[in-house]
Amino acid sequence: MEFPRQRLLAISEELGRAELEALKFLSLEHIPMRKLEAIQKAQDFFEVLQEKGMIEAGDLSFLKELLYRISRIDLLEAQLGSSREEMERELQIPGRARVSAYRYLLFQLSEDISEDELKSFKFLLGTELPKCRLNPKTTMLDVFTEMEKKGILGEDNLNILKSLCAEINLVLLKRIEEYELNLFGEEEMVITEEHRGRTGGPEAHARWRPSSVTADSPASWNEPSQLEAYKMTSRPRGVCLILNNHNFAKAREAVLEQKNLKDRTGTDVDAAALTRVFSKLHFIIKEYRDLTAEQIRETVNIYRCKDHKDKDCFVCCILSHGKKGIIYGVDGQEVPIQELTTSFTGQNCHSLAGKPKVFFVQACQGEACQKGVTIETDAGEQDSSVETDARFQLDCIPAEADFLLGMATLQDYVSYRSPRQGTWYIQALCQHLEYSCPRGEDILTILTAVNQEVSRKSCNQNAEKQMPQPSFTLRKKLIFSVN
């Protein structure tokens, strides 16, 4: 027994804390969770393996597999005399692998999940798992372990995990589906494949091909597809900043004569839709709720000062009350939209120079329409300054290149919001992004479809309408790829 114990000591001295946690996680089918949680040192872990008969003088196959699984090939070769190729051949033999495919899948997912994605998992699981288990030191393996304890994750119970991955990173979802395909075969996956075909999942993009150019097309014509596209390959793509104002009690308490701003019931439906869609498009979601005008400025300044050099894009979604050219903070104070967009020009934010800056603004831009009975408008009550402001032409988008501003409505007009279903504009925007981005459509094509859908809606018997208005200084195609 002296030979393996010497080797075990040498191996234990080389393993870091994270690697020990990975070994413990991969061994959960063989050692009780309660016993593993008490282990703090690699030597103690190996002692437990020996007690369970998982390591013996003449059989170190499980230890070899563990080291192979965590990619410590150096220890595998130097201490146990095996190679990567040898282990690959060995584990291809049916019945030889002792780490289950399910547990190895979870380990691989944990290795590929970024810090921001881990935060998203913790946030989405906030109501399912104990808060004390979701502290900053909690790893993804810890999250998986807690999900198993709660009974919401298991070898035959991957639905919640798949739903989370669909919200956070479609690549992770695809990994799970590939695992299921290998495990259950193609027949078991038919329903899933049909569902993706209807909802425009990642495979829908793989099936879609642009129509070919006809043989008699003049060679001198430039096809639209030849237009250069912005780079959109970084992971994550960038930040999607959501400024979500719902509670306007501060404005009402201030007894401002010119504003009677109601709470924006339904705005959280919009924020959830934006979070879902832009997470799928590989953006880091940063949502801020109920900001005063000054807090809006401070928040925007924080992201203006950040280093975006490793990102491809910046997106800002503003959900609030407003009037022409401005949005309201929850204190009823005004913030010019132009002030927010100009913060991200190349001069003010160098790391975003030459990269697309996208703003979606859900807010009224005037009082031209009366609100319906069951649908509210995103504006305060009529005040004496609206008509004067309405005559003033305010350019909200900087003259500098690479900006896109999507406004929920035309200047001088209201936009509509359902307390239950969210706003016409944001809901249409999210639906079309979710459907069209996997098909490779550019943002201007998508926004045209949004215009068409919203313009067809009517708020009441008077057939009052809403027409969104995009404006842009983009120089290239902007395509939010899902891959």
Buried (B, 14 or more C-beta within 10 A) or exposed (E): EEEBBEBBEEBBEBBEEEBBBBBBBBBBEBBEEEEBEEBEEBBEBBBBBBEBEBBBEEEBBBBBBBBBBBEBBEBBBEBBEBEEEBBEEBBEEEEEBBBBEBBBBBBBBBEEBBEBBBBBBBBBBEEEBEEEBBEEEBBBBBBBBBBBEBEBBEBEEBEBBBEBBBBBBBBBBBBBBEBBBEEEEEEEBEEBEEEBEEEBBBBBBEEEEEEEEEEEEEEEEEEEEEEEEBEBEBEBBBBBBBBBBBBBEBBBEBEBEEBBBBBBBBBBBBBBBBBBBBBBBBBBBBBBBBBBBEBBBEBBEEBBEBEBEEBBBBBBBBBBBBBBBBBBBBBBBBBEBBBBBBBBBBEBBEBBBEBBBBBBBBBBBBBBBEBBEEBBBBBBEEBEEBEEBBEEEEEBBBEBBBBBBBBBBBBBBBBBBBBEEBBBBBBBBBBBBBBBBBBBBBBBBBBBBBBEBBBEBEBBEEEBBBBBBBEBBBEBBBBBBBE
